[in-house]
Amino acid sequence: IFSVYISIWAVVVSFWAVGISIFAMALASLASGLTLLIIAGNTGAGIVFFGAAIFFTGIGIFGFWVCKELTVFICKLSKLILKWIKNCFIKKEA
């Protein structure tokens, strides 16, 4: 049972890691767009990278919201599972 509990939390941590990496992609796209516009003078590619930065920022915000809700759900589920395990071993006498 403990290994299943740890596996569930590992999934939650990996979702948070994906959310952080999406924001890192947004920052990288923004930096690439600025580099292409200022240094290379390639306007079209710079605008595409700025669009990607805006897209990844939006997806990242949505991803963080999903991760927060998933974490709250898993906390509530953990509480229910721990109560169930406790009730399996400790019974109230009538």
Secondary structure, 3 states (H helix, E strand, C coil): CHHHHHHHHHHHHHHHHHHHHHHHHHHHHHHHHHHHHHHHCCHHHHHHHHHHHHHHHHHHHHHHHHHHHHHHHHHHHHHHHHHHHHHHHCCCCC
